[in-house]
Amino acid sequence: MSNDLVTWYRARSRRDIGSAVSKARKREGANQFDLADRTGVSRSTIQRLERGDDVSVEALLTCLAELGLEAVFVPRGARLTVSAR
């Protein structure tokens, strides 16, 4: 098993998800316009996503994929191990 450090985010609310997307985008050095251009999702939708407002699941998944992330659902309180491939 690899001990490489990877960045991961725990989200239990729309606001948490938005914060994770914002942090991941900033880690890449991208602004909202960059992410909008790369995904075809409007900047206003990205703003709403990062604020924790309602957006489509498709917009969320598109942004996550572009940022190299994916959603994983686990039971609350589960112990997780996240490692680099």
Buried (B, 14 or more C-beta within 10 A) or exposed (E): EEEEEEEEEEBEEBEEBBBBBBEBBEEEEBEBEBBBEBBEBEBEBBBBBBEBEEBEEEBBEBBBEBBEBEEEEEEEEEEEEEEEE
